[in-house]
Amino acid sequence: MIRFDKEHNIFYLSGPHYSYIMFVNEGGYLQGAYYGGKVDEDAQYILRNAKRYNFPAGDLNYEYQCDCVANELASYGRLDFHEPTVIVKRNDGARMSRFKYVSHSISEELPDMTGLPHIRRGGQTLSILLQDDFSDTRVQLNYIVLDDCDALVRNLEIINSGTEDMMLHKAFSYCLDFDDANFKLLKLEGEWLTERNMEITDIGHGITKIHSLRGKSSHQTSPFMGLLRPDCTEEAGECFGIGLLYSGCYSMTAEVSSHSRVRVQGGISELEFCWKLAAGEKFITPQTVFVYGSSGIGSMSRSFADFYRGYVIHPKWVYAKRPVVNNHWSVTEFQFTEKELLKIIDESAKLGIDMFVLDDAWFGRRYDEHSSLGDWYVNETKLKGGLNTLIDRCKQNGMKFGIWFEPEAISEDSDLYRAHPEYAIRKAGVEPTRSRYQLVLDFTKPEVVDCIFRQIDKILSDYDISYLKWDMNRDLSELYTDSLPAERQGEILHRYMLGVYELLDRLTQKHPDVLFEGCASGGGRFDGGMLYYCPQIQASDTNDPWQRGKNQYGSSVCYPLSAVSCHVSDREGCCQNRHFPMKTRCAISSIGTLGYEFDTRALTEEERQEVISRNAQWDELYRLINRGDLYRLMNPFETDMMAFLVVDKAKQNGYAVVECGKYTPNKYKLSLKFSGLQEDTVYEICELGIKATGRTLHRIGVELPRLHDYESYELHLKAVQ
Ligand code: DGJ
């Protein structure tokens, strides 16, 4: 809900549990007043309190004090010495700005997000137009309030309303000042194979920054920042989460000023960025979602999940049963024969698997990492019957067929590169860094996007393909494009991302029945932007159930479970070297979107039976995973155990998975306390032969027999009274 108090120039925004308040102050600036749990819309009180921040002595005019008031858009070159939100350089070289309120509108319309991922539907949108005192730069701040979700979506548009070109040197998506700095910072950090670990730290004075300069959101950091009140736990206390709907280079900062207040800002990374804004043009910044958690990190995560499911992920897929795939990559890597794949298909069908996915090395003359990226035609020497032999075999077995592409990559040893070396990102005279022996396509050029579109479109049109795995296996470096003049080289990274989004958009629009799964060497581009096109993203290249379980735990902080594609590998499967029982592999992968990546020939009879019954159960369980609420019960970043509970919205059914990372001798008792249940409802847990109320299960919990290393339990809860 959005309300404007005309008399006092106050904007009141609110969702189910939060209020967000700002006002136009005497100087004409848009000043933040409050963000947090619901408060009364009491104008006198709000204004009096907002003025409390004013510098206690000296000149009382706003210009003088702007370093210590809450700004909704931080200008540059004034007496606000925090980091600015936007930097615009005019033709005379001047960069100072002073943005003041001009007008606003409240509507049901969504703002223009052309070219970028965005929410598919909204509630009310408040757009506030500010004008720079010194130039023809205007900034429109958009706030979208969603009535059924504690998520507030923000972005801004920078408009050149003059007659001369200007250069944007920074164009963040949001700025928000909190009244104090009494927070801990929650980040999701990691590396290849160990993505999205929860890290909670103090925030000291100065600037804390989370960012990626890799051309993609990266394995190393996730475009997410949480601010937790010191008493905030998993299920109690206040917290705020900020997530970017962007997949390229980004920055998110938390700046604690000398006045011990914190300003958070973020958006497209300002390093390597500049953008020429011609007269009459506007620059649209990526959307950011602010989520308010009224009762712990868990409440914030559940709102993030509702937000992505309800507003970002395509409605066709969001709650649908996703195919349970078997991908041959970790079994064969590049070395496979058609005969072997046919065998895997037959065996997969017997296990109740829905789809076979043909991974890397089906195209061009690709036999290893050195060649053929960019040549998206079938290697008929390797696959003698073309794709149709495999597709037909899938059909005979009642299965579907999926395929792998790496659309953004090019090998120097490829027909495409030989014909168009200018399609790769590289600069004449500078030796490019090869990573996995490959280069990256210059998606700033429309003809490159077109060329890859035509090739992928042809494969999707010629064959009966139901799923596409979109991989991306390197970071960007030695940035240069001959499509732009010298002063516009700073546009490359964002234009590259716009090219990727355009290709995704065109392919998903043209092939709406194909499910796209994101991947970047596993979980190297897992973000809200990719979720707009890809309802699920590969969690990681590791299928180690403890390590990947931690990844799932961290990912669930700000993404829905169904977005996290989790494969079961065979005993020594993908990127792991320890042995887990099949039951644990399957249980952990069921807290996400279940899939497989195993050698069906290597399974014991017991493992086969486990997989068969798992797939049968999944026909029902996926509904709970896709629609339910997650409660994290044991934290693997703090203990040697992890536990998840998913409960349906009506709180009638639950599914819990507990995994032991390391057995501790002489700890004879393992008790599990449930959250998220209805206090007065009686639940039956058939595995334990227990019936108890939600209240008892929460306070006393249940006692489980000890688990040894890598063992797991699964519990099914059902309301019986
Ligand atoms: C990296 C991905 O994460 C793997 O699953 C696999 O698709 C390989 N690339 C193929 O090259």
Residues whose N, C-alpha, C, O or C-beta is under 5 A from the ligand:
A	BS01	DGJ	W329 D359 D360 D471 S521 G522 D541
